[in-house]
Amino acid sequence: MQKGTIKRLIVDRGFGFIKTEREEDLFFGRNQLQGVDYGSLREGQKVEFEVTRDPNGRLHAIRVRLARPEGE
């Protein structure tokens, strides 16, 4: 799993962007969330995720979940 931070949420459209540790911005859709409700997400929250490519070759975050606190 990679780690990043919720950079921006487009609440009315159900998607957002994660800033990765490499300073890349990755798209994610609400259907890629695991164990967290889209409505409870906040910009600045730490998350863990996997990365995949869409049919057009763009990177997307999948299996997005809230990051576990350090030490767990």
Distance bins in CASP14 RR format, pairs under 12 A and 6 or more apart:
PFRMAT RR
TARGET T0000
AUTHOR 0000-0000-0000
RMODE 2
METHOD distances of the structure
MODEL  1
1 20 0 0 0 0 0 1 0 0 0 0 0
1 21 0 0 0 0 0 1 0 0 0 0 0
1 34 0 0 0 0 0 1 0 0 0 0 0
1 46 0 0 0 0 0 1 0 0 0 0 0
1 47 0 0 0 0 1 0 0 0 0 0 0
1 48 1 0 1 0 0 0 0 0 0 0 0
1 49 1 0 0 1 0 0 0 0 0 0 0
1 50 1 0 0 1 0 0 0 0 0 0 0
1 51 0 0 0 0 1 0 0 0 0 0 0
1 61 0 0 0 0 0 1 0 0 0 0 0
1 62 0 0 0 0 0 1 0 0 0 0 0
1 63 1 0 0 1 0 0 0 0 0 0 0
1 64 0 0 0 0 1 0 0 0 0 0 0
1 65 0 0 0 0 1 0 0 0 0 0 0
1 66 0 0 0 0 0 1 0 0 0 0 0
1 67 0 0 0 0 1 0 0 0 0 0 0
1 68 0 0 0 0 1 0 0 0 0 0 0
2 18 0 0 0 0 1 0 0 0 0 0 0
2 19 0 0 0 0 0 1 0 0 0 0 0
2 20 1 0 0 1 0 0 0 0 0 0 0
2 21 1 0 0 1 0 0 0 0 0 0 0
2 22 0 0 0 0 1 0 0 0 0 0 0
2 24 0 0 0 0 1 0 0 0 0 0 0
2 26 0 0 0 0 1 0 0 0 0 0 0
2 28 0 0 0 0 0 1 0 0 0 0 0
2 46 0 0 0 0 0 1 0 0 0 0 0
2 47 0 0 0 0 1 0 0 0 0 0 0
2 48 1 0 0 1 0 0 0 0 0 0 0
2 49 1 0 1 0 0 0 0 0 0 0 0
2 50 1 0 0 1 0 0 0 0 0 0 0
2 51 1 0 0 1 0 0 0 0 0 0 0
2 52 0 0 0 0 0 1 0 0 0 0 0
2 59 0 0 0 0 0 1 0 0 0 0 0
2 61 0 0 0 0 1 0 0 0 0 0 0
2 62 0 0 0 0 0 1 0 0 0 0 0
2 63 0 0 0 0 0 1 0 0 0 0 0
2 64 0 0 0 0 0 1 0 0 0 0 0
2 65 0 0 0 0 0 1 0 0 0 0 0
2 67 0 0 0 0 0 1 0 0 0 0 0
3 18 0 0 0 0 1 0 0 0 0 0 0
3 19 0 0 0 0 0 1 0 0 0 0 0
3 20 1 0 0 1 0 0 0 0 0 0 0
3 21 1 0 1 0 0 0 0 0 0 0 0
3 22 0 0 0 0 0 1 0 0 0 0 0
3 26 0 0 0 0 0 1 0 0 0 0 0
3 45 0 0 0 0 0 1 0 0 0 0 0
3 46 1 0 0 1 0 0 0 0 0 0 0
3 47 1 0 0 1 0 0 0 0 0 0 0
3 48 1 0 1 0 0 0 0 0 0 0 0
3 49 1 0 0 1 0 0 0 0 0 0 0
3 50 0 0 0 0 0 1 0 0 0 0 0
3 51 0 0 0 0 0 1 0 0 0 0 0
3 61 0 0 0 0 0 1 0 0 0 0 0
3 64 0 0 0 0 0 1 0 0 0 0 0
3 65 0 0 0 0 0 1 0 0 0 0 0
3 66 0 0 0 0 0 1 0 0 0 0 0
3 67 1 0 1 0 0 0 0 0 0 0 0
3 68 0 0 0 0 1 0 0 0 0 0 0
3 70 0 0 0 0 0 1 0 0 0 0 0
4 17 0 0 0 0 0 1 0 0 0 0 0
4 18 1 0 1 0 0 0 0 0 0 0 0
4 19 1 0 0 1 0 0 0 0 0 0 0
4 20 1 0 1 0 0 0 0 0 0 0 0
4 21 1 0 1 0 0 0 0 0 0 0 0
4 22 0 0 0 0 1 0 0 0 0 0 0
4 23 0 0 0 0 0 1 0 0 0 0 0
4 24 0 0 0 0 1 0 0 0 0 0 0
4 25 0 0 0 0 0 1 0 0 0 0 0
4 26 0 0 0 0 1 0 0 0 0 0 0
4 28 0 0 0 0 0 1 0 0 0 0 0
4 44 0 0 0 0 1 0 0 0 0 0 0
4 45 0 0 0 0 1 0 0 0 0 0 0
4 46 1 0 0 1 0 0 0 0 0 0 0
4 47 1 0 1 0 0 0 0 0 0 0 0
4 48 1 0 0 1 0 0 0 0 0 0 0
4 49 1 0 0 1 0 0 0 0 0 0 0
4 51 0 0 0 0 0 1 0 0 0 0 0
4 61 0 0 0 0 1 0 0 0 0 0 0
4 64 0 0 0 0 1 0 0 0 0 0 0
4 65 0 0 0 0 0 1 0 0 0 0 0
4 66 0 0 0 0 0 1 0 0 0 0 0
4 67 1 0 0 1 0 0 0 0 0 0 0
5 16 0 0 0 0 0 1 0 0 0 0 0
5 17 0 0 0 0 1 0 0 0 0 0 0
5 18 1 0 0 1 0 0 0 0 0 0 0
5 19 1 0 1 0 0 0 0 0 0 0 0
5 20 0 0 0 0 1 0 0 0 0 0 0
5 21 0 0 0 0 1 0 0 0 0 0 0
5 23 0 0 0 0 0 1 0 0 0 0 0
5 24 0 0 0 0 0 1 0 0 0 0 0
5 25 0 0 0 0 0 1 0 0 0 0 0
5 26 0 0 0 0 0 1 0 0 0 0 0
5 41 0 0 0 0 0 1 0 0 0 0 0
5 42 0 0 0 0 0 1 0 0 0 0 0
5 43 0 0 0 0 1 0 0 0 0 0 0
5 44 1 0 1 0 0 0 0 0 0 0 0
5 45 1 0 0 1 0 0 0 0 0 0 0
5 46 1 0 1 0 0 0 0 0 0 0 0
5 47 1 0 0 1 0 0 0 0 0 0 0
5 48 0 0 0 0 0 1 0 0 0 0 0
5 49 0 0 0 0 0 1 0 0 0 0 0
5 61 0 0 0 0 0 1 0 0 0 0 0
5 64 0 0 0 0 0 1 0 0 0 0 0
5 66 0 0 0 0 0 1 0 0 0 0 0
5 67 0 0 0 0 1 0 0 0 0 0 0
6 15 0 0 0 0 0 1 0 0 0 0 0
6 16 1 0 0 1 0 0 0 0 0 0 0
6 17 1 0 0 1 0 0 0 0 0 0 0
6 18 1 0 0 1 0 0 0 0 0 0 0
6 19 0 0 0 0 1 0 0 0 0 0 0
6 20 0 0 0 0 0 1 0 0 0 0 0
6 25 0 0 0 0 0 1 0 0 0 0 0
6 26 0 0 0 0 0 1 0 0 0 0 0
6 28 0 0 0 0 1 0 0 0 0 0 0
6 29 0 0 0 0 0 1 0 0 0 0 0
6 33 0 0 0 0 0 1 0 0 0 0 0
6 36 0 0 0 0 0 1 0 0 0 0 0
6 38 0 0 0 0 0 1 0 0 0 0 0
6 39 0 0 0 0 0 1 0 0 0 0 0
6 40 0 0 0 0 0 1 0 0 0 0 0
6 41 1 0 1 0 0 0 0 0 0 0 0
6 42 1 0 0 1 0 0 0 0 0 0 0
6 43 1 0 1 0 0 0 0 0 0 0 0
6 44 1 0 1 0 0 0 0 0 0 0 0
6 45 1 0 1 0 0 0 0 0 0 0 0
6 46 0 0 0 0 1 0 0 0 0 0 0
6 47 1 0 0 1 0 0 0 0 0 0 0
6 48 0 0 0 0 0 1 0 0 0 0 0
6 49 0 0 0 0 0 1 0 0 0 0 0
6 61 0 0 0 0 0 1 0 0 0 0 0
6 64 0 0 0 0 1 0 0 0 0 0 0
6 65 0 0 0 0 0 1 0 0 0 0 0
6 66 0 0 0 0 1 0 0 0 0 0 0
6 67 0 0 0 0 0 1 0 0 0 0 0
7 15 0 0 0 0 0 1 0 0 0 0 0
7 16 1 0 0 1 0 0 0 0 0 0 0
7 17 1 0 1 0 0 0 0 0 0 0 0
7 18 1 0 0 1 0 0 0 0 0 0 0
7 19 1 0 1 0 0 0 0 0 0 0 0
7 20 0 0 0 0 1 0 0 0 0 0 0
7 23 0 0 0 0 0 1 0 0 0 0 0
7 24 0 0 0 0 0 1 0 0 0 0 0
7 25 1 0 0 1 0 0 0 0 0 0 0
7 26 0 0 0 0 1 0 0 0 0 0 0
7 27 0 0 0 0 0 1 0 0 0 0 0
7 28 0 0 0 0 0 1 0 0 0 0 0
7 41 0 0 0 0 0 1 0 0 0 0 0
7 42 0 0 0 0 0 1 0 0 0 0 0
7 43 1 0 0 1 0 0 0 0 0 0 0
7 44 1 0 0 1 0 0 0 0 0 0 0
7 45 0 0 0 0 0 1 0 0 0 0 0
7 46 0 0 0 0 0 1 0 0 0 0 0
7 47 0 0 0 0 0 1 0 0 0 0 0
7 61 0 0 0 0 0 1 0 0 0 0 0
8 14 0 0 0 0 0 1 0 0 0 0 0
8 15 0 0 0 0 1 0 0 0 0 0 0
8 16 1 0 1 0 0 0 0 0 0 0 0
8 17 1 0 1 0 0 0 0 0 0 0 0
8 18 0 0 0 0 1 0 0 0 0 0 0
8 19 0 0 0 0 1 0 0 0 0 0 0
8 25 0 0 0 0 1 0 0 0 0 0 0
8 26 0 0 0 0 0 1 0 0 0 0 0
8 27 0 0 0 0 0 1 0 0 0 0 0
8 28 0 0 0 0 0 1 0 0 0 0 0
8 41 0 0 0 0 0 1 0 0 0 0 0
8 42 0 0 0 0 0 1 0 0 0 0 0
8 43 1 0 0 1 0 0 0 0 0 0 0
8 44 0 0 0 0 1 0 0 0 0 0 0
8 45 0 0 0 0 0 1 0 0 0 0 0
9 15 1 0 0 1 0 0 0 0 0 0 0
9 16 1 0 1 0 0 0 0 0 0 0 0
9 17 0 0 0 0 1 0 0 0 0 0 0
9 18 0 0 0 0 0 1 0 0 0 0 0
9 27 0 0 0 0 0 1 0 0 0 0 0
9 28 0 0 0 0 1 0 0 0 0 0 0
9 29 0 0 0 0 0 1 0 0 0 0 0
9 30 0 0 0 0 1 0 0 0 0 0 0
9 33 0 0 0 0 0 1 0 0 0 0 0
9 38 0 0 0 0 1 0 0 0 0 0 0
9 39 0 0 0 0 1 0 0 0 0 0 0
9 40 0 0 0 0 0 1 0 0 0 0 0
9 41 1 0 0 1 0 0 0 0 0 0 0
9 42 1 0 0 1 0 0 0 0 0 0 0
9 43 1 0 1 0 0 0 0 0 0 0 0
9 44 0 0 0 0 1 0 0 0 0 0 0
9 45 0 0 0 0 1 0 0 0 0 0 0
9 47 0 0 0 0 0 1 0 0 0 0 0
9 64 0 0 0 0 0 1 0 0 0 0 0
10 16 1 0 1 0 0 0 0 0 0 0 0
10 17 0 0 0 0 1 0 0 0 0 0 0
10 27 0 0 0 0 1 0 0 0 0 0 0
10 28 0 0 0 0 0 1 0 0 0 0 0
10 29 0 0 0 0 1 0 0 0 0 0 0
10 30 0 0 0 0 0 1 0 0 0 0 0
10 38 0 0 0 0 0 1 0 0 0 0 0
10 41 0 0 0 0 0 1 0 0 0 0 0
10 43 0 0 0 0 0 1 0 0 0 0 0
11 29 0 0 0 0 0 1 0 0 0 0 0
11 30 0 0 0 0 1 0 0 0 0 0 0
11 38 1 0 0 1 0 0 0 0 0 0 0
11 39 1 0 0 1 0 0 0 0 0 0 0
11 40 0 0 0 0 0 1 0 0 0 0 0
11 41 0 0 0 0 1 0 0 0 0 0 0
11 42 0 0 0 0 0 1 0 0 0 0 0
11 43 0 0 0 0 0 1 0 0 0 0 0
12 30 0 0 0 0 0 1 0 0 0 0 0
12 38 0 0 0 0 0 1 0 0 0 0 0
12 39 0 0 0 0 0 1 0 0 0 0 0
13 27 0 0 0 0 0 1 0 0 0 0 0
13 28 0 0 0 0 0 1 0 0 0 0 0
13 29 0 0 0 0 1 0 0 0 0 0 0
13 30 0 0 0 0 1 0 0 0 0 0 0
13 38 0 0 0 0 0 1 0 0 0 0 0
14 27 0 0 0 0 0 1 0 0 0 0 0
14 28 0 0 0 0 1 0 0 0 0 0 0
14 29 1 0 0 1 0 0 0 0 0 0 0
14 30 1 0 1 0 0 0 0 0 0 0 0
14 31 0 0 0 0 1 0 0 0 0 0 0
14 32 0 0 0 0 0 1 0 0 0 0 0
14 33 0 0 0 0 0 1 0 0 0 0 0
14 37 0 0 0 0 0 1 0 0 0 0 0
14 38 1 0 0 1 0 0 0 0 0 0 0
14 39 0 0 0 0 1 0 0 0 0 0 0
14 41 0 0 0 0 1 0 0 0 0 0 0
15 26 0 0 0 0 0 1 0 0 0 0 0
15 27 1 0 0 1 0 0 0 0 0 0 0
15 28 1 0 0 1 0 0 0 0 0 0 0
15 29 1 0 1 0 0 0 0 0 0 0 0
15 30 1 0 0 1 0 0 0 0 0 0 0
15 31 0 0 0 0 1 0 0 0 0 0 0
15 32 0 0 0 0 1 0 0 0 0 0 0
15 33 0 0 0 0 0 1 0 0 0 0 0
15 38 0 0 0 0 1 0 0 0 0 0 0
15 41 0 0 0 0 0 1 0 0 0 0 0
15 60 0 0 0 0 1 0 0 0 0 0 0
15 61 0 0 0 0 0 1 0 0 0 0 0
15 64 0 0 0 0 0 1 0 0 0 0 0
16 25 0 0 0 0 1 0 0 0 0 0 0
16 26 0 0 0 0 1 0 0 0 0 0 0
16 27 1 0 0 1 0 0 0 0 0 0 0
16 28 1 0 1 0 0 0 0 0 0 0 0
16 29 1 0 0 1 0 0 0 0 0 0 0
16 30 0 0 0 0 1 0 0 0 0 0 0
16 31 0 0 0 0 0 1 0 0 0 0 0
16 32 0 0 0 0 1 0 0 0 0 0 0
16 33 0 0 0 0 0 1 0 0 0 0 0
16 38 0 0 0 0 1 0 0 0 0 0 0
16 39 0 0 0 0 0 1 0 0 0 0 0
16 41 0 0 0 0 1 0 0 0 0 0 0
16 42 0 0 0 0 0 1 0 0 0 0 0
16 43 0 0 0 0 1 0 0 0 0 0 0
16 44 0 0 0 0 0 1 0 0 0 0 0
16 45 0 0 0 0 0 1 0 0 0 0 0
16 47 0 0 0 0 0 1 0 0 0 0 0
16 49 0 0 0 0 0 1 0 0 0 0 0
16 60 0 0 0 0 0 1 0 0 0 0 0
16 61 0 0 0 0 1 0 0 0 0 0 0
16 64 0 0 0 0 1 0 0 0 0 0 0
17 24 0 0 0 0 1 0 0 0 0 0 0
17 25 1 0 1 0 0 0 0 0 0 0 0
17 26 1 0 0 1 0 0 0 0 0 0 0
17 27 1 0 0 1 0 0 0 0 0 0 0
17 28 1 0 0 1 0 0 0 0 0 0 0
17 29 0 0 0 0 1 0 0 0 0 0 0
17 41 0 0 0 0 0 1 0 0 0 0 0
17 43 0 0 0 0 1 0 0 0 0 0 0
17 44 0 0 0 0 0 1 0 0 0 0 0
17 47 0 0 0 0 0 1 0 0 0 0 0
17 49 0 0 0 0 0 1 0 0 0 0 0
17 59 0 0 0 0 0 1 0 0 0 0 0
17 60 0 0 0 0 0 1 0 0 0 0 0
17 61 0 0 0 0 1 0 0 0 0 0 0
17 64 0 0 0 0 0 1 0 0 0 0 0
18 24 0 0 0 0 1 0 0 0 0 0 0
18 25 1 0 0 1 0 0 0 0 0 0 0
18 26 1 0 1 0 0 0 0 0 0 0 0
18 27 0 0 0 0 1 0 0 0 0 0 0
18 28 1 0 0 1 0 0 0 0 0 0 0
18 29 0 0 0 0 0 1 0 0 0 0 0
18 32 0 0 0 0 0 1 0 0 0 0 0
18 33 0 0 0 0 0 1 0 0 0 0 0
18 41 0 0 0 0 0 1 0 0 0 0 0
18 43 0 0 0 0 0 1 0 0 0 0 0
18 44 0 0 0 0 1 0 0 0 0 0 0
18 45 0 0 0 0 1 0 0 0 0 0 0
18 46 0 0 0 0 1 0 0 0 0 0 0
18 47 1 0 0 1 0 0 0 0 0 0 0
18 48 0 0 0 0 1 0 0 0 0 0 0
18 49 1 0 0 1 0 0 0 0 0 0 0
18 50 0 0 0 0 0 1 0 0 0 0 0
18 51 0 0 0 0 1 0 0 0 0 0 0
18 59 0 0 0 0 0 1 0 0 0 0 0
18 60 0 0 0 0 1 0 0 0 0 0 0
18 61 1 0 1 0 0 0 0 0 0 0 0
18 62 0 0 0 0 0 1 0 0 0 0 0
18 63 0 0 0 0 0 1 0 0 0 0 0
18 64 1 0 0 1 0 0 0 0 0 0 0
18 65 0 0 0 0 0 1 0 0 0 0 0
18 66 0 0 0 0 0 1 0 0 0 0 0
18 67 0 0 0 0 0 1 0 0 0 0 0
19 25 1 0 1 0 0 0 0 0 0 0 0
19 26 0 0 0 0 1 0 0 0 0 0 0
19 27 0 0 0 0 0 1 0 0 0 0 0
19 28 0 0 0 0 0 1 0 0 0 0 0
19 43 0 0 0 0 0 1 0 0 0 0 0
19 44 0 0 0 0 1 0 0 0 0 0 0
19 45 0 0 0 0 0 1 0 0 0 0 0
19 46 0 0 0 0 0 1 0 0 0 0 0
19 47 0 0 0 0 0 1 0 0 0 0 0
19 49 0 0 0 0 0 1 0 0 0 0 0
19 61 0 0 0 0 0 1 0 0 0 0 0
20 26 1 0 0 1 0 0 0 0 0 0 0
20 27 0 0 0 0 0 1 0 0 0 0 0
20 28 0 0 0 0 0 1 0 0 0 0 0
20 46 0 0 0 0 0 1 0 0 0 0 0
20 47 0 0 0 0 0 1 0 0 0 0 0
20 48 0 0 0 0 0 1 0 0 0 0 0
20 49 0 0 0 0 1 0 0 0 0 0 0
20 50 0 0 0 0 0 1 0 0 0 0 0
20 51 0 0 0 0 1 0 0 0 0 0 0
20 59 0 0 0 0 1 0 0 0 0 0 0
20 60 0 0 0 0 0 1 0 0 0 0 0
20 61 0 0 0 0 1 0 0 0 0 0 0
20 64 0 0 0 0 0 1 0 0 0 0 0
21 46 0 0 0 0 0 1 0 0 0 0 0
21 47 0 0 0 0 0 1 0 0 0 0 0
21 48 0 0 0 0 0 1 0 0 0 0 0
21 49 0 0 0 0 0 1 0 0 0 0 0
21 51 0 0 0 0 0 1 0 0 0 0 0
21 67 0 0 0 0 0 1 0 0 0 0 0
22 51 0 0 0 0 0 1 0 0 0 0 0
22 59 0 0 0 0 0 1 0 0 0 0 0
24 49 0 0 0 0 0 1 0 0 0 0 0
24 51 0 0 0 0 1 0 0 0 0 0 0
24 58 0 0 0 0 0 1 0 0 0 0 0
24 59 1 0 0 1 0 0 0 0 0 0 0
24 60 0 0 0 0 0 1 0 0 0 0 0
24 61 0 0 0 0 0 1 0 0 0 0 0
25 58 0 0 0 0 0 1 0 0 0 0 0
25 59 0 0 0 0 1 0 0 0 0 0 0
25 60 0 0 0 0 0 1 0 0 0 0 0
25 61 0 0 0 0 1 0 0 0 0 0 0
26 32 0 0 0 0 0 1 0 0 0 0 0
26 47 0 0 0 0 0 1 0 0 0 0 0
26 49 1 0 0 1 0 0 0 0 0 0 0
26 50 0 0 0 0 0 1 0 0 0 0 0
26 51 1 0 0 1 0 0 0 0 0 0 0
26 52 0 0 0 0 1 0 0 0 0 0 0
26 53 0 0 0 0 0 1 0 0 0 0 0
26 54 0 0 0 0 0 1 0 0 0 0 0
26 58 0 0 0 0 1 0 0 0 0 0 0
26 59 1 0 1 0 0 0 0 0 0 0 0
26 60 1 0 0 1 0 0 0 0 0 0 0
26 61 1 0 1 0 0 0 0 0 0 0 0
26 62 0 0 0 0 1 0 0 0 0 0 0
26 64 0 0 0 0 1 0 0 0 0 0 0
27 49 0 0 0 0 0 1 0 0 0 0 0
27 51 0 0 0 0 0 1 0 0 0 0 0
27 52 0 0 0 0 0 1 0 0 0 0 0
27 53 0 0 0 0 0 1 0 0 0 0 0
27 54 0 0 0 0 1 0 0 0 0 0 0
27 56 0 0 0 0 0 1 0 0 0 0 0
27 57 0 0 0 0 0 1 0 0 0 0 0
27 58 1 0 0 1 0 0 0 0 0 0 0
27 59 1 0 0 1 0 0 0 0 0 0 0
27 60 1 0 1 0 0 0 0 0 0 0 0
27 61 1 0 0 1 0 0 0 0 0 0 0
27 62 0 0 0 0 0 1 0 0 0 0 0
27 64 0 0 0 0 0 1 0 0 0 0 0
28 34 0 0 0 0 0 1 0 0 0 0 0
28 36 0 0 0 0 0 1 0 0 0 0 0
28 38 0 0 0 0 1 0 0 0 0 0 0
28 41 0 0 0 0 1 0 0 0 0 0 0
28 47 0 0 0 0 1 0 0 0 0 0 0
28 48 0 0 0 0 0 1 0 0 0 0 0
28 49 1 0 0 1 0 0 0 0 0 0 0
28 50 0 0 0 0 0 1 0 0 0 0 0
28 51 0 0 0 0 0 1 0 0 0 0 0
28 52 0 0 0 0 0 1 0 0 0 0 0
28 54 0 0 0 0 0 1 0 0 0 0 0
28 59 0 0 0 0 0 1 0 0 0 0 0
28 60 1 0 0 1 0 0 0 0 0 0 0
28 61 1 0 1 0 0 0 0 0 0 0 0
28 62 1 0 0 1 0 0 0 0 0 0 0
28 63 0 0 0 0 1 0 0 0 0 0 0
28 64 1 0 1 0 0 0 0 0 0 0 0
28 65 0 0 0 0 0 1 0 0 0 0 0
29 38 0 0 0 0 1 0 0 0 0 0 0
29 41 0 0 0 0 0 1 0 0 0 0 0
29 49 0 0 0 0 0 1 0 0 0 0 0
29 54 0 0 0 0 0 1 0 0 0 0 0
29 60 0 0 0 0 1 0 0 0 0 0 0
29 61 0 0 0 0 1 0 0 0 0 0 0
29 62 0 0 0 0 1 0 0 0 0 0 0
29 63 0 0 0 0 0 1 0 0 0 0 0
29 64 1 0 0 1 0 0 0 0 0 0 0
30 36 0 0 0 0 1 0 0 0 0 0 0
30 37 0 0 0 0 1 0 0 0 0 0 0
30 38 1 0 1 0 0 0 0 0 0 0 0
30 39 0 0 0 0 1 0 0 0 0 0 0
30 40 0 0 0 0 0 1 0 0 0 0 0
30 41 0 0 0 0 1 0 0 0 0 0 0
30 61 0 0 0 0 0 1 0 0 0 0 0
30 64 0 0 0 0 1 0 0 0 0 0 0
31 38 0 0 0 0 1 0 0 0 0 0 0
31 60 0 0 0 0 0 1 0 0 0 0 0
31 61 0 0 0 0 0 1 0 0 0 0 0
31 62 0 0 0 0 1 0 0 0 0 0 0
31 63 0 0 0 0 0 1 0 0 0 0 0
31 64 0 0 0 0 1 0 0 0 0 0 0
32 38 0 0 0 0 1 0 0 0 0 0 0
32 41 0 0 0 0 0 1 0 0 0 0 0
32 47 0 0 0 0 0 1 0 0 0 0 0
32 49 1 0 0 1 0 0 0 0 0 0 0
32 50 0 0 0 0 1 0 0 0 0 0 0
32 51 0 0 0 0 0 1 0 0 0 0 0
32 52 0 0 0 0 1 0 0 0 0 0 0
32 54 0 0 0 0 0 1 0 0 0 0 0
32 60 1 0 0 1 0 0 0 0 0 0 0
32 61 1 0 0 1 0 0 0 0 0 0 0
32 62 1 0 1 0 0 0 0 0 0 0 0
32 63 1 0 0 1 0 0 0 0 0 0 0
32 64 1 0 1 0 0 0 0 0 0 0 0
32 65 0 0 0 0 1 0 0 0 0 0 0
33 39 0 0 0 0 1 0 0 0 0 0 0
33 40 0 0 0 0 1 0 0 0 0 0 0
33 41 1 0 0 1 0 0 0 0 0 0 0
33 45 0 0 0 0 0 1 0 0 0 0 0
33 47 0 0 0 0 1 0 0 0 0 0 0
33 48 0 0 0 0 0 1 0 0 0 0 0
33 49 0 0 0 0 1 0 0 0 0 0 0
33 61 0 0 0 0 1 0 0 0 0 0 0
33 62 0 0 0 0 1 0 0 0 0 0 0
33 63 0 0 0 0 1 0 0 0 0 0 0
33 64 1 0 1 0 0 0 0 0 0 0 0
33 65 1 0 0 1 0 0 0 0 0 0 0
33 66 0 0 0 0 1 0 0 0 0 0 0
34 47 0 0 0 0 0 1 0 0 0 0 0
34 48 0 0 0 0 1 0 0 0 0 0 0
34 49 0 0 0 0 1 0 0 0 0 0 0
34 50 0 0 0 0 0 1 0 0 0 0 0
34 61 0 0 0 0 0 1 0 0 0 0 0
34 62 0 0 0 0 1 0 0 0 0 0 0
34 63 1 0 1 0 0 0 0 0 0 0 0
34 64 1 0 0 1 0 0 0 0 0 0 0
34 65 1 0 1 0 0 0 0 0 0 0 0
34 66 0 0 0 0 1 0 0 0 0 0 0
35 41 0 0 0 0 0 1 0 0 0 0 0
35 47 0 0 0 0 0 1 0 0 0 0 0
35 48 0 0 0 0 0 1 0 0 0 0 0
35 63 0 0 0 0 0 1 0 0 0 0 0
35 64 0 0 0 0 1 0 0 0 0 0 0
35 65 1 0 1 0 0 0 0 0 0 0 0
35 66 1 0 0 1 0 0 0 0 0 0 0
36 42 0 0 0 0 0 1 0 0 0 0 0
36 45 0 0 0 0 1 0 0 0 0 0 0
36 46 0 0 0 0 0 1 0 0 0 0 0
36 47 0 0 0 0 1 0 0 0 0 0 0
36 48 0 0 0 0 0 1 0 0 0 0 0
36 49 0 0 0 0 0 1 0 0 0 0 0
36 63 0 0 0 0 0 1 0 0 0 0 0
36 64 1 0 0 1 0 0 0 0 0 0 0
36 65 1 0 0 1 0 0 0 0 0 0 0
36 66 1 0 1 0 0 0 0 0 0 0 0
36 67 0 0 0 0 0 1 0 0 0 0 0
37 64 0 0 0 0 0 1 0 0 0 0 0
37 65 0 0 0 0 0 1 0 0 0 0 0
37 66 0 0 0 0 0 1 0 0 0 0 0
38 45 0 0 0 0 0 1 0 0 0 0 0
38 64 0 0 0 0 1 0 0 0 0 0 0
39 45 0 0 0 0 0 1 0 0 0 0 0
40 66 0 0 0 0 1 0 0 0 0 0 0
41 47 0 0 0 0 1 0 0 0 0 0 0
41 64 0 0 0 0 1 0 0 0 0 0 0
41 65 0 0 0 0 0 1 0 0 0 0 0
41 66 0 0 0 0 1 0 0 0 0 0 0
42 66 0 0 0 0 0 1 0 0 0 0 0
44 66 0 0 0 0 0 1 0 0 0 0 0
44 67 0 0 0 0 0 1 0 0 0 0 0
45 64 0 0 0 0 0 1 0 0 0 0 0
45 65 0 0 0 0 0 1 0 0 0 0 0
45 66 1 0 0 1 0 0 0 0 0 0 0
45 67 1 0 0 1 0 0 0 0 0 0 0
46 64 0 0 0 0 0 1 0 0 0 0 0
46 65 0 0 0 0 0 1 0 0 0 0 0
46 66 1 0 0 1 0 0 0 0 0 0 0
46 67 1 1 0 0 0 0 0 0 0 0 0
46 68 0 0 0 0 1 0 0 0 0 0 0
46 69 0 0 0 0 1 0 0 0 0 0 0
46 70 0 0 0 0 1 0 0 0 0 0 0
47 61 1 0 0 1 0 0 0 0 0 0 0
47 62 0 0 0 0 0 1 0 0 0 0 0
47 63 0 0 0 0 0 1 0 0 0 0 0
47 64 1 0 1 0 0 0 0 0 0 0 0
47 65 1 0 0 1 0 0 0 0 0 0 0
47 66 1 0 1 0 0 0 0 0 0 0 0
47 67 1 0 1 0 0 0 0 0 0 0 0
47 68 0 0 0 0 0 1 0 0 0 0 0
48 61 0 0 0 0 1 0 0 0 0 0 0
48 62 0 0 0 0 0 1 0 0 0 0 0
48 63 0 0 0 0 1 0 0 0 0 0 0
48 64 1 0 0 1 0 0 0 0 0 0 0
48 65 1 0 1 0 0 0 0 0 0 0 0
48 66 1 0 0 1 0 0 0 0 0 0 0
48 67 1 0 1 0 0 0 0 0 0 0 0
48 68 1 0 0 1 0 0 0 0 0 0 0
48 69 0 0 0 0 0 1 0 0 0 0 0
48 72 0 0 0 0 0 1 0 0 0 0 0
49 59 0 0 0 0 0 1 0 0 0 0 0
49 60 0 0 0 0 1 0 0 0 0 0 0
49 61 1 0 1 0 0 0 0 0 0 0 0
49 62 1 0 0 1 0 0 0 0 0 0 0
49 63 1 0 0 1 0 0 0 0 0 0 0
49 64 1 0 1 0 0 0 0 0 0 0 0
49 65 1 0 0 1 0 0 0 0 0 0 0
49 66 0 0 0 0 0 1 0 0 0 0 0
49 67 0 0 0 0 1 0 0 0 0 0 0
50 59 0 0 0 0 0 1 0 0 0 0 0
50 60 0 0 0 0 1 0 0 0 0 0 0
50 61 1 0 0 1 0 0 0 0 0 0 0
50 62 1 0 1 0 0 0 0 0 0 0 0
50 63 1 0 1 0 0 0 0 0 0 0 0
50 64 0 0 0 0 1 0 0 0 0 0 0
50 65 0 0 0 0 0 1 0 0 0 0 0
51 57 0 0 0 0 0 1 0 0 0 0 0
51 58 0 0 0 0 0 1 0 0 0 0 0
51 59 1 0 1 0 0 0 0 0 0 0 0
51 60 1 0 0 1 0 0 0 0 0 0 0
51 61 1 0 0 1 0 0 0 0 0 0 0
51 62 1 0 0 1 0 0 0 0 0 0 0
51 63 0 0 0 0 1 0 0 0 0 0 0
51 64 0 0 0 0 0 1 0 0 0 0 0
52 58 0 0 0 0 1 0 0 0 0 0 0
52 59 1 0 0 1 0 0 0 0 0 0 0
52 60 1 0 1 0 0 0 0 0 0 0 0
52 61 0 0 0 0 1 0 0 0 0 0 0
52 62 1 0 1 0 0 0 0 0 0 0 0
52 63 0 0 0 0 1 0 0 0 0 0 0
52 64 0 0 0 0 0 1 0 0 0 0 0
53 59 1 0 1 0 0 0 0 0 0 0 0
53 60 1 0 0 1 0 0 0 0 0 0 0
53 61 0 0 0 0 0 1 0 0 0 0 0
53 62 0 0 0 0 0 1 0 0 0 0 0
54 60 1 0 1 0 0 0 0 0 0 0 0
54 61 0 0 0 0 0 1 0 0 0 0 0
54 62 0 0 0 0 0 1 0 0 0 0 0
66 72 0 0 0 0 0 1 0 0 0 0 0
END
